[in-house]
Amino acid sequence: MQSSHAAAAVSSAFDDPNLIAYGGLEPVMRLAERCGLPALADELIGLPRSKDGTGAFPAAKLMSLVGGMVAGADSIDDMDRLRHGATGRLFAGVRAPSTLGSFLRSFTHGHVKQLHAVARRLIPRLTAHTPLLPGADQVAYVDIDDTIRRTYGYAKQGTGYGYSKVKGLNALLGIVSTPLAAPVIAATRLRKGPTNSARGAAAFVAETIRTAHACGASGLLVVRADSAFYGADVVSTCRSLDARFSITVRMNASVKKAIAGIDEGTWTAIKYPKAVWDEEGQCWISDAEIAETTYTAFTSKPKKQQVTARLIVRRVKRLNPDSLPAGQGTLFDTWRYHAAFTDSPLSLKDAERDHRRHAVVEQVIADVKNSAFAHAPSGNFQANAAWLTLAALAHNLTRAAGTLAGAFHARAATATIRDHLINVPARLARSARRLTLHLPERWPWEGDFTQLFTAVHAPPPSA
């Protein structure tokens, strides 16, 4: 590709009041309105009214923040991208970045909890208006994990060094997915950087499970987590809320004893469809063996808190002798073992495969950290906690819009949806009291955009 004109024949000018950089933002925000997001904000967020108006019109400010995030904003200053060209004619109530920053800084812990309630109530409405979680009435999964959002400097509240030895804030995410659907974020928590992963995990798991049930997860529901969340309280919460669990266990003495008792003839060979990188061995692996045994966990707890279930074990041959931990017994000289404690009703192969798919939560974390949560933009801890929840709202709205656009965008990353369907330049025209978005000719994803646009502008279904 090269310029078709001499350099002297091309000029530029920012002088067209009818252009919009994010033409696809209109159907996404229309979807949010159809699902009642502004009404939820007005109903549930009760910020105090101050003389400067910080607590007034929470719905307009929330919609501005979510709209900016959907369009790609990852900081408060980035919200200014909504105040260009004809955006003010297409959307009413767009607020300035300074106003939105003051709004976020006015949040207390209680107001963040109110925002959590808004997010929880929106997801079932999205599932009612879009095919967001197809098959949830048959099989659904809840995945829990946390991550460190790295920060710099000393001005941000709550930062510290956590398990990753990185200075930042700890973000806990709970996601819901099905075998047919990409995951959505059901719950979020922002915590201080040094916070232990398992702190408050049981209550968080309960909230995520209840949200999954509200989204139609009435069939088999499996909670998956890594060893940081292996605890009696988490397992008890899953069982009390009619959910199964599949949690990685630590290699303590009792687990090693259970593994040693597995008969050698019961191991079954499996082959990964794609090679998997093994951190411990620092190599790619494609072959492994699996077996299972019965195991009673939490024997140091009172009898009623002890749980007997399946211990599913995967072992991989040691290809790197240097990876053998010092003082390891002969049982682990040849093999490395990974175990999961579960009450899944599935067969051994299916249960083990499903547990490995817990890695989907890492994809969601990467997605959020590469978009709206690329930064913790405020020095105020509660403002950052609200920002994380709003980032989850924007993520779910973007994903819901993708499901309306077609099969490809239903499972695409939000960055792809944003690039194909939202960041579409448009020219706004008015004729006969009707607004028309004129979009680029031969846009590669015109069909999917048209399908999304038509779906959100169709009359709502009758009750």
ZILINHU-V83769 format. One line per field, one symbol per residue. psi: psi as a letter, one per 40 degrees, with the letter a starting at -180 (. if undefined). burial: I if it has 24 or more other ideal C-beta (glycine too) atoms within 12 Angstrom, else O. A space follows every 50 residues. Layout:
BEGIN
psi = ???
burial = ???
END
This chain:
BEGIN
psi = iiheiideehiihgeheeihdgdeddddddddddefddddddddhgiihi deedeifdddddddddddddeeheiddeeeeefibeddddhifhiidddd ddddeehiddddddddddddddddddddeigdgiedechiihhhiiihhh iiaeehieiihadefhhaihhhihihiieeiiiihdiihhiidehidehe ddddddddddddddeegeahhhhiiaedehidddddddddffiiighhii gaddddddddehhdeehhhihhdiihhhddefihieiiiiiiihhhifee iideeihhahhhhhihihegdeehiheiiddeddihihihhifheiiddd ddddddededddddddddeebdfdigeiehdddddddddddddddddddd dddddiddedeiidddddddddfhiihhihhffhhhhhihifhdfddddd dddddeeiiiii.
burial = OOOOOOOOOOOOOOOOOOIIIIIIIIIIIIIIIIIIIIOIIOOIIOIOOO OOOIIOIIIIIIIIIIIIIIIIIIIIOIIOIIIIIIIOOIIOIIIOIOII IIIIIIIOOOIIIIIIIIIIIIIIIIIIIIIIIIIIOOIIIIIIIIIIII IOOOOIOIIIOIOOOOOIIIIIIIIIIIIOIIIIIIIIIIIIIOIOIIOI IIIIIIIIIIIIIIIIIOOIIIIIIIIIIIIIIIIIIIIOIOIIIIIIIO IOOOIIOIIOOIOOOOOOOIOOOOOIOIOOIOOOIOOIIIIIIOIOIIOO OOOOOOIOIIIIIIIIIIOOOOOOOOOOOOOIOOIIIIIIIIIIOIOIOO IIIIIIIIIIIOIIIOIIIOIIIIIIIIIIIIIIIIIIIIIIIIIIIIII IIIIIIOOIIIIIIIIIIIIIIIIIIIIOOOOOOOOIOIOOOOOIOOIIO IIIOIIOOOOOOO
END
